[in-house]
Amino acid sequence: MSDIEETVELEALPLDAWHRARGARMVPFAGYEMPIQYEGILAEHQWTREHAGLFDVSHMGQLEVSGDGVEAAIEEVLPIDLATLKPGRQRYSLLLAENGGVLDDLMIANRGGTYYLVVNGATKWDDIGHLRELLPDHVTLNHLADHALLALQGPEAAQALQRLDIRPFLPGWPDAAGLTFMDAGPYMWGDVPLGISRSGYTGEDGFEISVREADVETLAEALCGLPEVKPIGLGARDSLRLEAGLPLYGHDMTPDTSPIEAGLAFGINKRRRVEGGFPGAERILRELSEGTARKWVGLALDGRMAAREGAEVYSGDTKVGTVTSGGFSPTLGHPIAMAYVDAAHAAPETPLEIEVRGKRLPAKVVPTPFVRHRYHRPKRNQTGAAK
Amino acid sequence: MTRYFTEDHEWIEVDGTSATVGITDYAQSQLGDIVFVETPDAGAALTKGGDAAVVESVKAASDVYSPVSGTVTEGNAQLEEDPALVNTAPEGEGWFFKLTIADPGELDGLMDEAKYKEFVDGL
């Protein structure tokens, strides 16, 4: 049997001992030793789809940006329109290179004039350096290195969170279960401050909870003591996000891909699509109006043999693309993949083939997500507008 | 019937010149949930240490090597329907393929069960 693991100099997560005590198998990821699984990927995947899973995502970078003129400074860096990001709201955004390539994808929340960012673990040090360089001196960039991050995901996540006595820090704010998708705000659990957003990376309803490193074990212990909750490893995190059709930075988009070909145009806010004024704007505005030569699409495969990252996609004898993420879908029971393919072959139902170990596997382009998202969105009133 | 083990975590059970090959319990525990197995077809010629089969978990695909050279007589058809057999019965019902051994001398140097256990404990 061939080996699949390697070793490098690694950091320990704040919950390292806690994971090991729960039987986690630890693997290198983003510079940390991280739990890939506890009881098994399939069981953990299923549990998250049916109940609530607790993910330790403390490897990710949590940053705060503040100071006079912070909005203008952020808008120089991100293709975002902060006038439309109210306090208590969070949005997906992109860190772009001058040539329009993606340096990172991130979440940004308005904490009432201070902005809170969550960036990828593998890129956080580069991001911090990049932001320090681009942000003016009167704007403060604070790396919340003493904070852990947990994600509670699944249809029973809200019910589980309600069992803990967590109270809003600000008057007039709802309980955590009263938040809707992409709301974010400060909470108190006894005397423990929490930053809670209703968001995640599984396609399910769920929450991301920022907590001081010193308090994370108490919180993880309390959450995993609830009947709805089990700890879930990185393996299921990857299979869940793949079913949800969500891109993974460094695989599905990189400095060599633009957000438009990656299907991330929604990350470029409306006003910025007209005005530009962010890194890479020239290329991105052009691609928005003219389209791109290739597109990031979902592929469904027959049988059980998976196509994984790097596999080449063919139409007849012509190579038309490359798989960027792929694997077996536990929910659907067959393999799925995401790939960049030539725009001419990107329409849903287009039959294609993927080459895996010298074999051509039949596949077809399908709409994503592969598995329906179940985010907790606001109720709409009769005019169809969100309240 | 004698069972031998390789450092790549395959087992081979030998009966004269016929043998059955699979992966060890340690190997399946390292791989995690197995979702697909590709076994060789009857008649395929295998070489010692060469690719013989593929086993895929949710996360990754791994090659399974043949412990000895020989000709495949049968792949385990059950694994197509139920790849999880490799997790539940790796050293029994979850076997990968049977073969006719070309050179029994190639078995020299493989480990017996006690030696393999020692080898795994040292990993």
Contacts between the chains, C-beta under 8 A, distances in Angstrom:
chain1	res1	chain2	res2	distance
A	1	B	8	4.8
A	1	B	9	4.9
A	1	B	10	6.5
A	1	B	23	5.9
A	1	B	27	5.4
A	1	B	55	7.4
A	1	B	62	5.3
A	1	B	63	6.8
A	1	B	64	5.5
A	1	B	65	6.9
A	2	B	8	7.5
A	2	B	62	5.0
A	2	B	63	4.4
A	2	B	65	7.8
A	4	B	59	8.0
A	4	B	60	5.0
A	4	B	62	6.1
A	25	B	32	8.0
A	36	B	32	8.0
A	36	B	59	7.4
A	37	B	32	5.9
A	40	B	32	6.0
A	40	B	33	5.1
A	41	B	32	5.6
A	41	B	33	5.2
A	41	B	57	7.4
A	41	B	58	4.3
A	41	B	59	6.7
A	42	B	33	4.3
A	42	B	35	7.7
A	42	B	58	6.4
A	43	B	33	7.8
A	45	B	58	7.6
A	235	B	32	6.9
A	235	B	58	6.1
A	235	B	59	5.4
A	238	B	59	7.3
A	239	B	58	5.6
A	304	B	35	6.4
A	304	B	36	4.0
A	304	B	56	7.8
A	304	B	80	7.9
A	304	B	83	7.1
A	305	B	36	5.5
A	305	B	38	6.6
A	305	B	54	7.9
A	305	B	56	7.1
A	306	B	35	7.7
A	306	B	36	6.7
A	306	B	56	5.8
A	306	B	61	7.0
A	308	B	60	7.7
A	308	B	61	6.8
A	327	B	58	6.1
A	327	B	59	7.1
A	328	B	35	4.3
A	328	B	36	6.9
A	328	B	56	7.1
A	328	B	58	5.5
A	330	B	58	7.0
A	357	B	54	6.8
